[in-house]
Every structure is written in C-alpha cells, then in structure tokens.
Amino acid sequence: NAPDIRAEEKWCWEEGYCVVNDDIAREVLRQVDGRESPIVMFHDYHLYTAPRIVRDALPDAFLHHFVHIPWPHPDAWRILPRAWREEIFNGLLANDIIGFHTSAYVHNFLDCCRELMDCEVDYRREIVRYRGREIWARAYPLGIDAARLRRVAATDEVAEYERELLARRREHLIIRVDRADLSKNVLRGFTAFDQFLTDHPEFHERVTFIAHLVPSRTDVAEYQEYLERIEALVAVVNHRHGTTDWMPIDLRMYENFHEAVARYKHFDLLMVNSLFDGMNLVAKEAPAVNTRDGVLMLSENTGAHEELGEFALSVNPFDIEEQAEAIHRALTMGSEERRERAEALREVVDATDPGDWVDRQLADIENKRRGG
C-alpha cells in the first residue's frame, strides 16, 4: 500500500532531498577549492544527486561513491517517478567508481544502467559508458574487525553478562541482535519461532529465544507502530506456549554492546532473517566470538549471504514455514556438522577486515586514475 506519490512527496523530493544534496555538494566544492585533481568519496543513498553537481563544477575531480544498501533490479526502480529516477542515475553516473557490498548488486546496477538509462554496459569488465566516460562498478564486501571484537569478548564487563546469561539459560539458546527496523523482519522471525514450538512441543521449556533489539527512528510513526506490534506478538507467543517458570521469548529493547557480545558467545542459533540487507554485520560478528559452534540462520536477501550462505542455513525471509524448519534443524544438528559450519564461518570472517575494505577501494581509485 506504499508508496503513493503525490504532490507532497514531490515537494519533499524537490525541497528536501535535492536541496540537501545541493547544500552538501556546495560545501564539498568549498572544501576542495584550490586543490589539484581532488578525490571526493560519497557514501550511501542520502547523496545520490550530489556527485553530478560536483562533477559539473570540477570536471577533473575523481569521484567515488559507496552504496551501503541493496541495489535492486530495474523493475524496482520503476516505482519512482521517471524524473527522480533519471536524476538519481545521472548523479551516480557522475562518479568514476561506484562500490557495492556484493557482486549481485553490481550486476543489478549494470542492468539498471542498460535498461533504464540506455547505457552501454560491459558486464565482463563491470563498466558503464555514459556521456563519454567509463564508470567502474565494483563489489567491496565489508568485513569486521574480528580481533578487536574478540578482545571485547574477553573483558570483565562481558564476563559479568555471561555469568547472568549462563545462570538462566536453558538447553538451547536462540538469539537475534538487531535494530528494531522494519527491514529486519522481526515479526516473521517470532512467528516462525511460534510455529516451531507448535510443531515441536518436545522443545517446550528447553529453549529460550533472546531478542536484543535496539529501538530505531522512534520519532517516526511507522517505527513506533512496529515496536508496538513486536511487543504484542511476543506477548501472544509467550502466553500461548509459556509456563509459570518459562518464557519462550525474552525481549530486550535497549542498546548494550557488551551484553550483546555475551550473547554472541553462547548462542546455539543466530537468527538473521532480514527482508533485505546491504550486508548485515551481526551475521559476521556473532560467529567470530561464538564458543558453542552455533548455527547461523541467514536470509538469502542479505549481502552477507554471498560470502556466508554456503555455511549457514539459508532461508527465504518471507517463508515462515522454512524458517521454523530451519530452527528445528539447527537445534537438532549433529555436533560434527555444527563444528564444520562454525569453523568455515570463522574462516570467512577472519579473511578480511574494514582496513581491507578501504584498501581495495583506494587501490582501485589509484588504478583508475592511472588509466587502468
């Protein structure tokens, strides 16, 4: 039932988004004034139109843009008015390099440039030709600083939360750690857990699902309503399955990083069932410090799935039945399979860190500036 694009939305685009992008572009121009061949790095969907303003004023500047969210297929872009769509693509194609988290997003972007902007596209070299220029589209998966996270996991502060957790834990522990954002698919995750408990009553009083949610955008009505729906669904599930001394879902709605890390260390199943996610770093953080060969349930619509999907239980985030079955499979999986999957996850996570992510982008900037 959304979006409905009317005069109000068009006013917001023209007087909000475009004005902010213009303001930021003008400040960029002020900052680089007098510099020879400056490099400007833009980030994310907030600044899609700013690069065109900078390019028009500084044709010799090197512009780089990293998009942190998923890039959808061309039909999704047809939701937007044609004028908005063209302005967004004109802005992005003013860059020299555009980065995404996954090769799938790169492919979608190339498809969009070909179908929506009638650009010449080289899929093998991942290049778009537009207005006499070659724009590179590249995948740069973001890693985590696993070594730093493990140092945090070893602190006394985390240990205190661990003692509390272990004193109360049941035989099996399921966790999720997310912002309370609509895209994180919290409601379907709880519904899948409800279905699991209905299908497998033998797990009653043997499993606890701790949902550590950080409230997000609480000044937006849709997010306030979402929090209310989460609390209401948790109450229904706990009433349906709970007993006098067992609450199936333990909902925690606050931010506490050390407490989240304590839960990372002891989960048997980590649920990451996002509807769509540019990367999802929780899917990398939790396996990095887990001590129980915990299983990762991972939505196929996360960017992390491209790297981790082979070693996770891959699920369709809209398929509640499949998620319920994945919960059962995770909690009944043999120790050898759990160990092999957990070790493979850690190996992938340890292979890169945020420094590698930055270095690869800087290397491509230097390569393209040299005419590579």
Salt bridges, closest charged atoms under 4 A:
ASP4 OD2 - ARG6 NH2 3.76
ASP22 OD1 - ARG26 NH2 3.39
GLU27 OE2 - ARG30 NH2 2.76
ASP56 OD1 - ARG52 NH1 3.41
ASP75 OD1 - ARG78 NH1 2.44
ASP96 OD2 - ARG55 NH2 2.74
ASP96 OD1 - ARG133 NH2 3.54
ASP111 OD2 - HIS107 NE2 3.49
ASP111 OD1 - ARG114 NH2 3.84
GLU115 OE1 - ARG78 NH2 3.92
GLU115 OE2 - ARG114 NH2 3.47
GLU120 OE2 - ARG129 NH1 3.33
GLU126 OE1 - ARG138 NH1 3.84
GLU134 OE2 - ARG129 NE 3.27
GLU157 OE1 - HIS258 NE2 3.54
GLU160 OE1 - ARG163 NH2 2.67
GLU162 OE2 - LYS265 NZ 2.88
GLU162 OE1 - HIS266 NE2 2.52
GLU164 OE2 - ARG168 NH1 3.96
GLU171 OE2 - HIS172 NE2 3.34
GLU171 OE1 - ARG206 NE 2.86
ASP178 OD2 - ARG176 NH2 2.78
ASP181 OD2 - ARG179 NH1 2.96
ASP181 OD2 - ARG217 NH1 2.90
ASP194 OD2 - ARG240 NH1 2.50
ASP194 OD1 - HIS241 NE2 2.57
GLU202 OE2 - HIS200 ND1 3.21
GLU205 OE1 - ARG170 NH1 4.00
ASP250 OD1 - ARG252 NE 2.85
GLU259 OE2 - ARG252 NH1 3.26
GLU259 OE2 - ARG263 NH2 2.58
ASP268 OD2 - ARG169 NH2 2.57
ASP268 OD1 - ARG292 NE 3.08
ASP268 OD1 - ARG338 NH2 3.46
ASP277 OD2 - LYS184 NZ 2.90
ASP293 OD1 - ARG346 NH2 3.90
GLU307 OE1 - LYS284 NZ 2.73
GLU336 OE2 - ARG339 NH2 2.27
GLU337 OE2 - ARG329 NH2 3.17
GLU337 OE2 - ARG341 NE 2.93
GLU343 OE1 - ARG339 NH1 3.02
ASP350 OD1 - ARG150 NH2 3.03
GLU366 OE2 - ARG370 NH1 3.82
